[in-house]
Amino acid sequence: MWLSEWLKKRNNAQSVSSAKRLRILAVSISLNDIFLLEYLGNQQGWEMKFAASPQEAFQLASYGGYDLILCDRDQPGYPWREVMDRLAASSPRSSILLVSPTKDDYLWWDVLNHRGFDVLIRPLREEVVLRVIDSAMRCLSPMVSYSAN
């Protein structure tokens, strides 16, 4: 490795660690969407955690510290409304996004009524994910600066 490459990587790592990293918990997300989220997480300097089940997510959310929670609409064994309610109760400072194959006004209002922030259409697309996450973070924590590479 060349010295200039090493210094560049070192400086990038230091700038990411000096700013607050966006912490995201994703619940029961499909494999294709996991690949995209990992890719974006690496690009943006996000700290990503994937929960395979709602039970695991409830436990992780109760420890707190997640800025954003992505909740898939198709939860095995749980209605998504119950999952969102329990996640919001466990982690009240987190912004929650529902990941759904459809989005309409009724669903969006339903998400808001269950303490969610917005709906992401599945399959996830890079530009939409970045826009919605940026919007959620601006609305809910305008004074906090999150790192991005």
C-alpha positions as a LaTeX table, in Angstrom:
\begin{tabular}{lrrr}
\hline
Residue & $x$ (\AA) & $y$ (\AA) & $z$ (\AA) \\
\hline
Met1 & 0.00 & 0.00 & 0.00 \\
Trp2 & 1.31 & 3.40 & $-0.90$ \\
Leu3 & 1.81 & 5.95 & 1.85 \\
Ser4 & $-0.58$ & 8.41 & 0.20 \\
Glu5 & $-3.36$ & 5.76 & 0.13 \\
Trp6 & $-2.73$ & 4.86 & 3.76 \\
Leu7 & $-2.88$ & 8.52 & 4.83 \\
Lys8 & $-6.09$ & 9.06 & 2.86 \\
Lys9 & $-7.75$ & 6.05 & 4.52 \\
Arg10 & $-6.50$ & 7.15 & 7.93 \\
Asn11 & $-7.83$ & 10.70 & 7.46 \\
Asn12 & $-11.21$ & 9.38 & 6.29 \\
Ala13 & $-11.44$ & 7.08 & 9.30 \\
Gln14 & $-10.58$ & 9.95 & 11.65 \\
Ser15 & $-13.17$ & 12.28 & 10.10 \\
Val16 & $-15.85$ & 9.58 & 10.42 \\
Ser17 & $-14.98$ & 8.88 & 14.04 \\
Ser18 & $-14.91$ & 12.58 & 14.97 \\
Ala19 & $-18.47$ & 13.13 & 13.73 \\
Lys20 & $-21.48$ & 11.27 & 15.06 \\
Arg21 & $-22.18$ & 8.20 & 12.96 \\
Leu22 & $-25.76$ & 7.54 & 11.99 \\
Arg23 & $-26.88$ & 4.34 & 13.75 \\
Ile24 & $-29.50$ & 2.33 & 11.87 \\
Leu25 & $-31.36$ & $-0.81$ & 12.93 \\
Ala26 & $-33.06$ & $-2.75$ & 10.11 \\
Val27 & $-35.73$ & $-5.32$ & 11.04 \\
Ser28 & $-36.48$ & $-8.37$ & 8.85 \\
Ile29 & $-35.25$ & $-6.71$ & 5.67 \\
Ser30 & $-34.97$ & $-8.81$ & 2.49 \\
Leu31 & $-31.55$ & $-10.00$ & 1.37 \\
Asn32 & $-31.46$ & $-7.72$ & $-1.70$ \\
Asp33 & $-32.28$ & $-4.71$ & 0.44 \\
Ile34 & $-29.65$ & $-5.73$ & 3.00 \\
Phe35 & $-27.01$ & $-5.66$ & 0.24 \\
Leu36 & $-28.05$ & $-2.14$ & $-0.77$ \\
Leu37 & $-28.16$ & $-0.90$ & 2.84 \\
Glu38 & $-24.71$ & $-2.35$ & 3.58 \\
Tyr39 & $-23.36$ & $-0.69$ & 0.44 \\
Leu40 & $-24.90$ & 2.67 & 1.37 \\
Gly41 & $-23.79$ & 2.26 & 4.98 \\
Asn42 & $-20.20$ & 1.78 & 3.89 \\
Gln43 & $-20.41$ & 4.77 & 1.53 \\
Gln44 & $-22.10$ & 7.08 & 4.03 \\
Gly45 & $-20.31$ & 5.97 & 7.19 \\
Trp46 & $-23.48$ & 4.60 & 8.80 \\
Glu47 & $-23.36$ & 2.03 & 11.55 \\
Met48 & $-25.78$ & $-0.70$ & 10.40 \\
Lys49 & $-27.31$ & $-3.48$ & 12.50 \\
Phe50 & $-29.67$ & $-6.08$ & 11.04 \\
Ala51 & $-32.22$ & $-7.90$ & 13.21 \\
Ala52 & $-33.56$ & $-11.13$ & 11.74 \\
Ser53 & $-36.78$ & $-11.05$ & 13.78 \\
Pro54 & $-39.01$ & $-8.61$ & 15.63 \\
Gln55 & $-38.02$ & $-10.21$ & 18.96 \\
Glu56 & $-34.34$ & $-9.52$ & 18.27 \\
Ala57 & $-35.20$ & $-5.97$ & 17.20 \\
Phe58 & $-37.18$ & $-5.28$ & 20.38 \\
Gln59 & $-34.19$ & $-6.32$ & 22.45 \\
Leu60 & $-31.72$ & $-4.27$ & 20.40 \\
Ala61 & $-34.00$ & $-1.21$ & 20.35 \\
Ser62 & $-34.41$ & $-1.34$ & 24.12 \\
Tyr63 & $-30.66$ & $-0.76$ & 24.50 \\
Gly64 & $-31.24$ & 2.46 & 22.59 \\
Gly65 & $-28.83$ & 4.51 & 20.61 \\
Tyr66 & $-30.41$ & 3.96 & 17.19 \\
Asp67 & $-31.16$ & 7.11 & 15.25 \\
Leu68 & $-33.23$ & 5.30 & 12.66 \\
Ile69 & $-35.12$ & 2.01 & 12.52 \\
Leu70 & $-36.20$ & 0.44 & 9.23 \\
Cys71 & $-39.14$ & $-1.90$ & 9.82 \\
Asp72 & $-40.30$ & $-4.24$ & 7.05 \\
Arg73 & $-44.07$ & $-4.39$ & 6.65 \\
Asp74 & $-44.05$ & $-8.18$ & 6.26 \\
Gln75 & $-43.08$ & $-9.34$ & 9.75 \\
Pro76 & $-43.27$ & $-13.07$ & 10.46 \\
Gly77 & $-45.69$ & $-13.65$ & 13.31 \\
Tyr78 & $-46.36$ & $-9.98$ & 14.10 \\
Pro79 & $-48.56$ & $-7.32$ & 12.51 \\
Trp80 & $-46.35$ & $-4.41$ & 11.42 \\
Arg81 & $-48.38$ & $-1.93$ & 13.50 \\
Glu82 & $-47.59$ & $-3.86$ & 16.68 \\
Val83 & $-43.91$ & $-4.06$ & 15.71 \\
Met84 & $-43.74$ & $-0.30$ & 15.11 \\
Asp85 & $-45.56$ & 0.46 & 18.37 \\
Arg86 & $-43.19$ & $-1.73$ & 20.39 \\
Leu87 & $-40.10$ & $-0.34$ & 18.63 \\
Ala88 & $-41.28$ & 3.23 & 19.26 \\
Ala89 & $-41.91$ & 2.43 & 22.92 \\
Ser90 & $-38.52$ & 0.72 & 23.28 \\
Ser91 & $-36.59$ & 3.44 & 21.48 \\
Pro92 & $-38.58$ & 6.70 & 21.64 \\
Arg93 & $-35.81$ & 8.86 & 20.15 \\
Ser94 & $-35.51$ & 6.74 & 17.01 \\
Ser95 & $-37.14$ & 7.70 & 13.74 \\
Ile96 & $-38.97$ & 4.69 & 12.29 \\
Leu97 & $-39.47$ & 4.04 & 8.58 \\
Leu98 & $-41.81$ & 1.33 & 7.30 \\
Val99 & $-40.44$ & $-0.62$ & 4.31 \\
Ser100 & $-43.41$ & $-1.64$ & 2.15 \\
Pro101 & $-44.11$ & $-2.79$ & $-1.42$ \\
Thr102 & $-46.76$ & $-0.05$ & $-1.71$ \\
Lys103 & $-47.30$ & 3.48 & $-0.48$ \\
Asp104 & $-50.49$ & 5.48 & $-0.45$ \\
Asp105 & $-51.96$ & 8.23 & 1.72 \\
Tyr106 & $-53.85$ & 5.77 & 3.93 \\
Leu107 & $-50.70$ & 3.75 & 4.68 \\
Trp108 & $-48.65$ & 6.90 & 5.29 \\
Trp109 & $-51.23$ & 8.20 & 7.81 \\
Asp110 & $-51.35$ & 4.78 & 9.43 \\
Val111 & $-47.55$ & 4.83 & 9.82 \\
Leu112 & $-47.72$ & 8.30 & 11.39 \\
Asn113 & $-50.41$ & 7.11 & 13.80 \\
His114 & $-48.08$ & 4.31 & 14.93 \\
Arg115 & $-45.25$ & 6.76 & 15.65 \\
Gly116 & $-43.45$ & 6.18 & 12.38 \\
Phe117 & $-41.90$ & 8.83 & 10.16 \\
Asp118 & $-42.37$ & 7.70 & 6.55 \\
Val119 & $-42.68$ & 4.78 & 4.14 \\
Leu120 & $-39.87$ & 3.44 & 1.95 \\
Ile121 & $-40.98$ & 1.53 & $-1.14$ \\
Arg122 & $-39.54$ & $-1.96$ & $-1.52$ \\
Pro123 & $-37.38$ & $-2.92$ & $-3.35$ \\
Leu124 & $-35.18$ & $-0.15$ & $-2.04$ \\
Arg125 & $-33.52$ & 2.24 & $-4.49$ \\
Glu126 & $-30.36$ & 4.10 & $-3.58$ \\
Glu127 & $-31.52$ & 7.64 & $-4.35$ \\
Val128 & $-34.84$ & 7.18 & $-2.51$ \\
Val129 & $-33.19$ & 5.67 & 0.58 \\
Leu130 & $-30.69$ & 8.52 & 0.79 \\
Arg131 & $-33.37$ & 11.18 & 0.34 \\
Val132 & $-35.78$ & 9.73 & 2.93 \\
Ile133 & $-33.05$ & 9.08 & 5.51 \\
Asp134 & $-31.69$ & 12.59 & 5.04 \\
Ser135 & $-35.19$ & 14.00 & 5.48 \\
Ala136 & $-35.82$ & 11.97 & 8.63 \\
Met137 & $-32.56$ & 13.06 & 10.20 \\
Arg138 & $-33.12$ & 16.75 & 9.35 \\
Cys139 & $-36.62$ & 16.77 & 10.81 \\
Leu140 & $-35.84$ & 14.89 & 13.99 \\
Ser141 & $-32.39$ & 16.13 & 14.89 \\
Pro142 & $-31.55$ & 19.36 & 13.06 \\
Met143 & $-28.70$ & 20.25 & 15.40 \\
Val144 & $-26.84$ & 16.94 & 15.10 \\
Ser145 & $-24.29$ & 16.53 & 12.33 \\
Tyr146 & $-23.92$ & 13.03 & 10.92 \\
Ser147 & $-20.85$ & 11.98 & 9.01 \\
Ala148 & $-20.94$ & 11.14 & 5.34 \\
Asn149 & $-18.01$ & 10.17 & 3.15 \\
\hline
\end{tabular}
